Structure formats: structure tokens, C-alpha cells
């Protein structure tokens, strides 16, 4: 990768420079790539040795991460017994991401991404060992969880931009949607396996074993990274502040990206605190089920999310925005109904439907963002996308948890559903206005809203 690529945003000519979200030459080329969907596309991308290695290693590691998510949620609930305590741990993990992720994006565009990932994966593995050891010796306190969550947030601030910009380097441009679908599938598929496996491990060997198993799972992705050859690193003459500002400007000038970032942000603010952070509280205090019941809910939720992720494999480009609208309505309706739990089996099924809608809409948004970004900007743009995905979570989780403690989750869930629906409609209108301008392939077919 040449240094000219790095300076594309600052040294473009008038023909390449974009305003109001219009595409530059690189994006026009990406838009012209023929669409290849379905199972043959998946098989083709998995024949890529380096991507297959990295993807399989990530799948194992993500299973371990969900095992720890399950165990940590139950540990915190046991230690404190409040929704606010669960949210405070998430707050501790997310604050470093909010502060450091833009710098992580700059580093991902300036350093060899594989090397960044090797460092962050080792750090995360050691933190999991520390939590498991504290539980094993019976010394774990809530402040220990906060401190380790804070350190995990620092590692994630550098890991996420590097990860989001690394795996697209492993595939051809026409295979990027399939690679994203597989990436989403492994993430959500691990939500099925991870909690169920964690429940079995905890029942057999105790809570500490789930954290130690997560630590061991990092070895799979570390091994895959060592088997992948290093990529060339772009060089640039801009300082860190200018380099970061260039990435912000790239996003700000594209209204389609702003709309997609906004849709991701409202999901982070209004949906994720309820679906992930507060789910142990919902299971314990609303549904009155134990760890095994929570495991079933999380597994069904993971199955729904997996189905949503796999829908990307067959989803034509021509209906992507319309699919986001359908998913918006589905998520709003199911979250609203979960506020009035009548039967446990119905709530479990609705959790799966809710996760399907969230995963499919976020997956479509991720594909649209990744396809719009040249590799020289990918680390910085995906760091900003990561902020929309996780950076707002600490404040949202604390606010939603405080509201849930004050009025109960039965009342809080319908409020979140209504707010999500209203804000989502406004953002979809913004995306709709820019769709034909920003995707010349769709403009030619004129089928976005047929």
C-alpha cells in the first residue's frame, strides 16, 4: 500500500473530492463490482486460506467471550443484585473505548494490523485469567470487576478498529459482503454456544472455569494471526491530529454514512442495554428464572441473531434499505411486547425474534459502511463506527439501568421501544434521501423504493 493512498483525502483533485455524501472514484469502482450472493459466495470466500484461518480462530475466541459475558453477568448480579451494578461494569469497560478508539483507528491505518491484534488478544487473555484466578481463590469483589473491565476497554479501543479493518484485507472486494456475513454469523453463533457451554462448565467446575476457558480460547485466534503473512503498512505525512480529522471529515461529508452511524447509535443506546447488559436482571427479577433459564434465553437470542446474520448471504443489494425498515419495525414491536411478559416460552421466542431484527439491520448497515470506505481510511472510519456501536453504551446503559431500577423493566422496555421506533423513522428518511445519490448501481436500477 503506497503513501499516496494514505493521503487520498487531503490530496484529491476536484473530480475525486466529494461533497454532501457523493461517491469518489474508489467508491464508484466498488459500486460497480458485480453482486455475488448465496451459498456459492460463502464457499468461495472460505476457500481463501488466510480468511478461513482467521475466521475460525475468531469463532472459537468469540465463543469464549460469550462464556465470560454469561459468567460475569451472573457474578455481578450475585455480588450487587441491581441493574445499575451491571451497567456500571459496562460503563467501566466503555469509557476507555470512548476516549481511545479514535486513536486506535489512527494506529490501525498506520501500523500493521495483524501485529496490533496479536498484542490486544494477549492482553485480553491475561485479563480473563486474572478474573478467573480471583474467583478461584474467593477474593473477587465488585471493584476488581470494574478495574479489569476498564483495562479490557483500553485493549478493545485498539482491537476493534484493527479487527474491523483487518479482515477486509484478506478477501477480494466482491467477496466483502460474504466475509461480513460470516463474521456476523460467527459472532452471533457464538452467542448460542457460549452461554450454553458456560452454564455446563459452571455447573461442573465452578464459575472460575468459565473465565479460564475464555482465556484459553484466545490461543485459537492468536495462532491464526501467526499463520497469516504481514501486510504492507501505509505511510503518511500528516500528524495524528490531522490524520484523525481527515477520517472525521470523510464521514461527515457523506450523509449516507451519517445515517447509518445514527441507526447503529440508536440501537446501542436503546436496544443493547436491554438485550445484553440487563438481560441477567430481566431473567432474575422479571421472569424469575435462574442461570439455566438465562442460558436458554441467551441461546435462543443467539439463534435469532445468527439467522439475522445469515440473511445477509441472500439479501440483494436492491432491498437493503427496505430491509432496514422492516427490521426497525420488528425490533420495536418485540421489545414493546417484552414489557408485558405473560408466558416464559413466549418471552424466550420474542428474544430470538428481537435478536434477528437487530442482527440483520446492523449487518446490512455494516456491509453498506464497509463497501463505502477505501482501505486507506478504513481504520479511522471503523473506529468512528465503533464509537457509534459501543462508545455511547456506557451512558445509555447507566441511564436505562437507572430507569429500570426506578420504574421497573416492565415499564422501561415499552418506553425504549417507542423511542427507538421514532428516532429510527427519522434516520431512515435521511438514508432514503441519500440512497440514490450515493449508490449509482441502485440509481441505475431505480428499485430502492419500488
N, C-alpha and C positions, 0 to 999 in steps of 0.2 A: 504494500500500500504506500503510495507516494505522499510526500508532504503536500503536494497540490490538492490532494483530496481533503486533507485536514483544513485547508484554507478556503474550501469551496464557498462557505457562507460569506467570507469577507472580501473575496476577490472575484466574485461573479460579475459577468457583464450584464448589461441591461436586459438581454434576452433571457438570461438564466435567473435573474433576481425575481423573486415573487412578491406579490402584494395581495392582501385580502384572501389568503388561502389558496392561491392558484399554484398549479404544479410547476416544478422546474424540469429541466431536460431529463434528469436522472429518474424522476418520478414518472414522467411520461413514458419512458422506456419500461419501467416496472408495470405500469398500467397496461402496456401492450403485450405483456407476457401472456401466453395462452393459459386459460384456466384448466387445471387438471385436478379433478376431484375423485372421490371414491376409493375403494379398496386398492386398485392398482397404484394409485398415488402413494398410499401408505407403504405398500410393498417396495416401491421404488426408493422411497426415502430411507427405509430401513436397510436397504442394500448398501447404503453409504456406511462404510465400516466405522468411521470416526463418530458419526452421529449416533449410530446404533450403540456403540460403546458408552458414549456419554449419556444417552437417554436411559439405557438400562441401569447404569450406575446411579443416576438421579432417581429413578423409580424406587430403588432399594433405599436410598437415603431419605426420600420423602416419606416412605412408609415408617421409617424410624422417627421422623419428625412428628408425624401424626400420633405415634405411640406416646411420645413425650407430651404432646399437646393434651392428649387424653389424661395422662397421669398427672401432669402439672395442674390442670383444671380441678381435678378431684383433690389433690393435695391442698391447694389454696382454699377450696371450699371447706375442707375439713379444718384447716388452721383458723380461718376467719369467719366463714359462714355468711358472707354477704356478697351481693353482686358487685358492690363498689371495690371490694378487695380483688376480685377477678379483673376488673377493669384497671385497677392500679398497677397490676403486674404488666398488663398490656401497655399501659401508659409508659412504664419504665423502659420497656423494650422499644417503643416507637419514638420517643423523644430524640435519641441519637440519630435515628433514621431521618427525622425531620431536619435536623441540623447538618448532618454529614452527607446525605445521599447526593446532593448536587456535586460535592467534591468527589464522591465515588464515581459519578458519571464522567467527570473530567479525567480521572485516572483511568477509567475503562477505555476512553478514547485515546489515551496517551501511552499506556503500558500494555504489555502482553496480557491479555485477559485470562488466559489459562493459568498463568502464574498467580494472578490475583485470587482466582478461585481456589488454588491449592492452599494458599495462606488462610483464607477465610474458612475453608472446610475444616482445617486442622484446629483452628480456634473454636469453632462451634462444637467439634467433637470433645475437646478438653472441657468446655463448659458443661456439657452433658455429663461427663464423668464426675465433675465437681458436685453437681446436684445429686447424682446417684450415690456418691460417697457420703454426703451429708445425711441423706435419708437412711442409708445403711447403718450409720453409727448413731442414729437417733438424735442428731443435733440440729436438724433443719428448723429454721424459723422463717417467718414471713420476710424479714429484711434480707435474708440470704437469697430468696427467690427474686426480690427486687434488684439486688446488685447483679446477680447473674443475668437477669433479663436485660439490664442496662448494658452489660458487656456484649450480650448477644445482639442487641440493637446496633452497637458500633460495628460489629462484624457484618451484619446484614446490610448496613448502609453502603458497604463496599462490595459485598457479594451480589446483591440484586442487580445493579446496573451491569456488572461484569457478566453475570449469568444471562441476562436478557439480551445482551449484545454479542455474546459468545456463540450460542448455538445457531443463530442465523448464519454465522461464518462457515458452518460445517456443511451447509446444503446449498444447492443451486437456487436462484431466485424463484423459479417456477415451483419449487418444492417447499417454499416457506410456509404456505397455509397448512400443508400436511404436517410439517415439523411442529408448527404451533399447536395443531390439534393433538398430536401425540404428546407434546409437552403438557398440555392441559389435561389430557387423559391420564397420564401418569400421576400428576398432582392430585386429581380428584379420585382416581382409582385407589391411590394410597389411603384416602380417607375411608375407604371400605375396609381395607386390610389392616391398616394401622390400629384403629381403636379396638377392633375385634381381637387382634393379636395382643395388644396391650392388656386387654381385660383378661385374656388367658394367662399371660405372663405374670400379671399382678396376682391373680388367684393362686398361681402355682409357686412363685418365688418372691412375691412381695413387690411393693411399689418401686423400690430402688432398681430392680431388674429392668423395668421399662426404660429408665433413663440410660442405663448402661448398654442396653440393646440399641438405643438410638445412637450412642457414641460409636458402637461397632459398625453401624450402618454407613457411617461417613467413609469408611475404608473403601466401600464399593465405588463411590464417585471419585475419591482420590486416586484409586487405581486406574479408573478410566481416563482421568486427566493426564496421568503419567504416560498413558499409551497413545495420546494424541500429540501430533507434532506441533511445535510452536508456530504461531502466525507472525507475519511481519507487523511491525508496530509503526504507526504513522507518527511523523514528527511535525511540529508546528512552531511558529514564531510568536504566537500570542501568549501572553501571560495567563495565569489561572483565572483571574477575574474576567478578562476579555474572552477567554475560551468558554467560560460558563455563560457569560452574557450572550455569546453567539448562539448557544443552544436554546436559551430562553427566547431570543428573538426569532429563531427558526419556528418554534411552536406558536408564538404569539401572532405571527403573520399568516398562520393557516387556521382559518375558522373551523374547518372540519376537525382538526386535531384538538382545538379548544373544546368543541362539543363532545368529542369522545373522552377527553380528560374529565370533563364535567360529569358525564354519565358514570364514569368509573368512580369519581369522587362521591357522588350521592349514594352509590352502593356501599362505599366504605363507611360513610357517615351513618346511614340509616339501616342498612341490612346486615353488614358483617358483625357489628357489636351484638346483635341478637342471635345470628346464626352460629357464630363461633365463640366469642368471648363469654356470652351469658348463657350458652346452652347448658352447661352443668347446673347453673342456678335454675333455669327453666325446668330441667328434668327433676331436680330435687324438690323445689318449692311450688311448682305449678302442677306438674304431672305426678309428683310423689313417687318417683322410681329411683332405684339405686344405681351403682356403677354398671351393672349388666344392662339395665334399661337404657342408660346413657349410651352404652356401646352400641345397642341396636339402633337408636336414633341417629347416631353419628354415622353408622354403617349405611343405613338407608339414605341418609343425606348425601353420603359419598357416592352411592349408586346413582342417585339422581344427577349429581354433578358430573359423574363420568358419562352418563348418557348425554348430558348437555354438551360436554366437551367433544364427544364423538360426533355430534350432529354437525360439527364444523367440517367433517370429512366430506359430507354430501351436500352441504349448503352452497347453492350457486351464488356467485358474486352479485347477481342481479337482484337478489331479495335480502341482502344483508341488513339494510336499514329497516325494512319492514319486519324482519325477524326480531330486531331490537325492540320494536314497538310491541310485538306480541309478547316477548319475554317481560317487558315492563309491566304489562297488564297482568301477566301470570304471577309475577313476584308480588305485586301489590295485593292481589286478591288473596293469595295463600297466606301471606303474612297477616293480613287483616283477620282471616278466619282463625288462625292460630291463637288469637287473643281470646277466643271462646272455646277452649278445649272441652269437648263433650265425651269423646272416646279416645283412649290411648292409641288404638290402632289407626284411627283417622289422623291424629296428630303426627304419628310416625310417617304415614303416607304423604301428608302435606309437607313434611320436612323434605322428603325426596323431591316433590314437585317444585318446591321453593328453590332447592339447590340446582335443579335442572334449569330453571329460568335464569338464575344468577350466573351459572357457569356458561351457558350458551351465549348470553348477552355480553358478558365480559370477554369470552373467547372471540366473538365477532369483532368487538372493539379492539382487542389485541392484534388480530390479523390486520385490520384496517390501519392501525398505527404503524406496525412493523413494515407493512408494504409501502408506507408513505415516506420512510426515512432512509436516506443513504447511509452507508456503513460509517462514514466519517463522522456523522452526527449521532449514531445510534446509542452510544453510551450515555451521552448527555440527555437526549430526548427520553430514553427509557428511565433515566434517573428521575426526571420530572414526572413521568408516568407512574413510577414507583411511589413518588410523593402523593399523587392522587390516589394511589391504591392503598398505601399504608401510612403516609405521613399525617393524614387527618385523623387516623384511627385513635390516637391517644385522647384527644379532646372529645371526639364523638363517643368513644366508649365510656369515658367518665361521665359525660352528660347523660347518655342513655341509661347507664347503670344507676346514677343518682335518681333519675326519673323513675326507673323501675323499682328502686327501693322506696320511693316516696308514694307512688300511686299503684304499684304492682305491675307485673309484666302483662297481666290480662288487659290492662288499660293502655299500657305503653305501646304494645305491638300494633293496635289499630292506628294510633297516632303516627307511628313511624311509617306505616303503610300508606296513609293518606299523603303525608309529606313527600314520600318517595314518588308517588304517582304524579303529583302536581309538578314537582321540580323536573321529573323525567320528561313530562309532556313538553315543557318549555325548552329543554335541551334538544329533544328530538326535532322540534320545529327549527331550531338553529342548524342542526345537522341536515335537515331536509332542504333548507335554503342553499346550502353549500354543496350538496351532493353532486348535482350535475356539473357544476363548475370544477369540482376537484377530482372527478373521475371521468376522463374523456371516453374511456371504454363504455361506461354506463351511459354517458350522454349520447353516444352514437346509437346505442340500442334503444334509449329512451324508454326503459321499462322499470325505472325505480318505483314509480307510483301507479303503474298500470293496474 
